Amino acid sequence: MRDRISGIIDAKPVSNIELVVGRMGGILMLMCIPMLVFIGLVFVHGALAGLAGWGFGAPIEIWSVLSFVVLDIVPQLAWWGGVVMLLAVIVRYRVLVVVLATGLVVLSFWLSSMLSWGHMEVAGAIASQVILPSDVAPVFATGTILLQRVAMMFLAFGFLLVSAALLPRMIPRRALFGLVGVGTFTVGVLTLVGMFNHLPRESEQRTAWLQVHQMQEVASFPDVQRVTGNMEIYPGRRMVVNFSLTVLAPQENTTDIVTFTFNPGYRIQKITLDTREIDDYDFQDGLLTIPKSYFDTEPVTVGIEATGKPDHRFAYLDARVDLKGGKVFDVSSALARYLGNRSYEFQGNFVALMPGVSWYPTSGVAIGRDEPQKFPIDHFEIDLTVSVPKKWLIAGPGKSELDGETRGRVSYRFRPENPVVDVALITSKFKRAAMTVRDIEFELLYSSKHHATIAAMEKLLPDLQGWITERLEEAEKHGLLYPYETLTLVEVPSHLRAIGGGWSMESTLYAPGVVMIRELGIPTARFDVSFKRHEKGEQSLQQLVSYVDRDVQGVNMLIGIARNFVRFQTSPAGRGAIPLNYFIEDLIGELIVERLPYYRLGAATNPFSQVRELFGSSPTLKVTVEDTDLATRLTQSRAMTQRSQNVHQMKNWVKLEETSISDLDFQNEPNLSYNVVLLRNTYAIAALKELMGEEALGQILAKIVRQYRGSNFSYERFRNMALEIEPQFEDITQNWILADRLPGFIVSKPTFEQLGEEDDTDNPVFQTVFKIRNMEPVMGVATMYWHELKPLSNDDKDTIVRKLPPILIDPNTSYQIAINSSNRIRSISVEAPISLNRTPIDRLVPLPDEIPTSSAEPLPAITPIEWNPVPAYQVVVDDLDAGFSVKGEPIELDMNPIGRFFWNWQSSLFLAGDAPTADRGIPIYGGMGFVQQWARVQNEGYGKYRNTFTMVEGTSFQPLNESSFTAEFATELPRLGEWALEFSVPARIWKGRTQSEVEKAKNMQSEGKPQPFDRWTISLEVQVNDDAIPIELNPLLLDFDDDAVAEEDAPDEDDEGLQRLREILQEEEFEELMQDEEIDVENLLWQSYIGSNSNRSRYRDQVHWAALGTYDISNSHTVVTVSFSNSVRYKFADAVRWTYVGNDRSE
């Protein structure tokens, strides 16, 4: 049939080009029909959803649909259609054509994965990937997209012409068709090559700008005190600007110039100094430099007249993430682009002039906005008149005052009483909603296309006004006032860039008096539907606040509003300025917003962090005992939940122990440094609230704003001001900016007794006493908690948590803590998050059957005492000490590719971005991977401050090599003579070994085989100096006790086994057992462990000190080397303990 049809076609007077185009056109029409039908159905559904108020669906943006059809579907189908037609002509076998075409598709995807987003714009990315669709400021296409699509059509038409020339039919001018086809194809290729060659120029230009700005001397940066000006904005075309800057020249300028930044897209018409025109200025690379000879010690007025529009490339030059340089299949880069990729908007229907594009002249350079220690932030007054098209509204710093209307245009004036740190202007034909609360106008400017959602919020106005009033009253109570007459919330398009530059890449959507709302947030959130489900306004208001708080699009309005109170009025400079800035922001969040702010680009663009948050699998440390207020706020605030999870990761404590936060490397370790600062801030502020009170904290902030409004202050000035209000401020915060060491606490076992007296309710008074010592030479803060048994309760877990206020513990100082209670106390906990302990120190209170009674008077709650828990005759070398070291290169394990793939997938899903690198130089243990290496296990083993031990884990498919890994404990003993040596065996080693043997025993017992008691040993070799000592340990007979001291003569194993049986069995069972003449102790122990795993679980956090012998030490420098020579699954090293046993020990 096909051959007969071909013959008929060949007999007709149809040219080859008509035949080829007809065939491809028919195929393309068949492929386009379902796509167009689907788009039509989506359009109809969206329209009906908008009219009927359905909960799902909304009218789609028409320009993005047209762009998708015209610029994406048609060119792509034409391109691939031309490729397939050419293959079909060249290759006669249809199956081979399908294979080749499929291969080309796969190859194109692979090549795409190797390209950056900048290259993909030229390589044919979908238009919506290049620029996000928008209702507010729709963009049909960019010039690059249009030129690329034209090139694609040239390529497709070239393929068709070549296909027509090669078609085996008798036609005239075959060679001409072929030449035209090759020529057309060549034009398309040359166009694409030219576009690809042009791509690096933008990156090179930005790099050149960055280098020029980095070379400028800070000494040449002036203090801009005031900016006045007139602007005429002609949307989509140009601007005419006339600025006057009141400038105070730098007093210690070692250069010949005074430096300003101004976007290079402008053409400067005139520069004046105090009305005198000059022409020896220089304006290139975005730097306006004026000879310093024009300036003296008095302020000078610099006038700048210019026309044009800003160059979009001149923005965020120092951003650490290049939105065009990221790989296409890099999910983080894709999510970063989802936060917008246009530095500003200048369209015919919408204008958004962002501070980051330097559309007005500023002091210094266009980089370093988040490095106040190097580039102090400039604050200035503003008086700006802006002319825009008639019926347009505008958002800017403070209140927009109508300044007149002329010939189809309207002017607005901004002149806030207080200074600003930068200026953002957003103007369009907005709709407006406004209300006034405590003499402050709150206005919302939004697109008319999103009126339904905004109108639905009218029912919230009474509750919203009440909530705002509470927040403003709280601020006023602390002496902080909102600095402007108006706060404007304005809707901006989705493609406007929401992330800035520098190491932090903070949100760009906050400016003085203005908070920008992305249209993908509240305006399109369909609150009109969700509010119908809540009859109570309070529930709807809470829903709105929660939505704002959990926004990860860089526009948490609560953060933006809070910054107006302090950060936009004054800023720290010099050493410690970055952490001090975040400390002040956290204080504002705690005092006014009642939420600690958190937003990082790494968290917002990491999809795996959202998965880990959902499943609660982030590797965090629990460092607090109980805080009901914090727990409540965590449940209400996703930002605080995310902050808590990211801040409480172990790697942050590792970094905190290594360096002071004033010396953190924010450039190279941005996310880690930021989280470390917030970790320290969290607990410094908590201690300040407890010991100073919120009123005193508010006084500090209010005094800072009053004294330094419009200027900068150093950490020393902030510290001195805080000390004036609270003399112990530095002790309470543990000198959190400059301290490079942390305190470390040791807590004794508590004692418990009943006092002879009774309280007012005739209840007995119980007294629990324990000691605490700060072993380090720095101040520490600790909070004491205790779990008090509820009255008439027999359940040890049924307790009430109580606490004392935080106490300051001086360096190398001990205190005795006495707690008097009417109920027995089950346990105590000492919380000291910012310490070498990290996690709470828990101690069980002994509850004997007969409670000792004392007639003594109750002890004071806190008493300084002389107490040192570390005996002078004892030296312990832990795996965290400087004397500990390990040897052995990591060994790659053999595993099948499928298992390795699933492990890598799981690791990337739950650990990517969060896994700490090392704990004091040794990787932190996170479960079995594909590498055998020394790793540090947390919260188990012996520890002076925190429990850890180090091990190498073997596997069933690759056992440990006996000589590959060793560990050394080196120390200097304080004197020569007889010393007893002990080796710590963590419970995990014993437990893991026992569980393995239990499983083997169960199997052998079921098969009727004898039980392998000869395997109940852990063998290791310890080398003291040059003496090698083999050790055999029976895990069933280990005595797990942190405070046990080794005896020179080890007890008989049978006697020790009986003691262990007494601990495990009930008293009656043990007494009955002792009546037998022959007791197989080891067999009974064996059976007890087979029967219950719970008997082993209680030793989880304990260690056994195995006595290795007594040695006559003749050299004070000792090295204990640990290696293993048996089939134990783990090689481990926890601690060694030397105890002096000489006759003169008392000395």
Beta strands, then each sheet from edge to edge (+ up, - down):
strand 1: 223-234
strand 2: 238-248
strand 3: 257-261
strand 4: 266-273
strand 5: 276-278
strand 6: 282-284
strand 7: 287-291
strand 8: 300-308
strand 9: 345-346
strand 10: 350-353
strand 11: 362-363
strand 12: 381-389
strand 13: 393-395
strand 14: 401-406
strand 15: 409-414
strand 16: 425-428
strand 17: 431-437
strand 18: 440-446
strand 19: 486-492
strand 20: 510-511
strand 21: 514-518
strand 22: 571-572
strand 23: 712-713
strand 24: 745-747
strand 25: 751-758
strand 26: 764-774
strand 27: 780-789
strand 28: 799-803
strand 29: 807-809
strand 30: 813-821
strand 31: 825-831
strand 32: 841-844
strand 33: 853-854
strand 34: 862-865
strand 35: 874-878
strand 36: 884-887
strand 37: 891-892
strand 38: 931-932
strand 39: 935-938
strand 40: 948-953
strand 41: 966-972
strand 42: 977-986
strand 43: 1018-1024
strand 44: 1027-1033
strand 45: 1103-1113
strand 46: 1117-1123
strand 47: 1130-1133
strand 48: 1135-1140
sheet 1: 5+ 4- 8+ 2- 1+ 12+ 15- 14+
sheet 2: 6+ 7- 3+ 11-
sheet 3: 9+ 10- 16+ 13-
sheet 4: 17+ 18- 19- 21- 20+
sheet 5: 22+ 23+
sheet 6: 24+ 26- 25+ 33+
sheet 7: 24+ 26- 30+ 34-
sheet 8: 28+ 27- 29+
sheet 9: 28+ 27- 31+ 32-
sheet 10: 35+ 48- 42+ 45-
sheet 11: 36+ 41- 46+ 43- 44+
sheet 12: 37+ 38-
sheet 13: 39+ 40- 47+
end
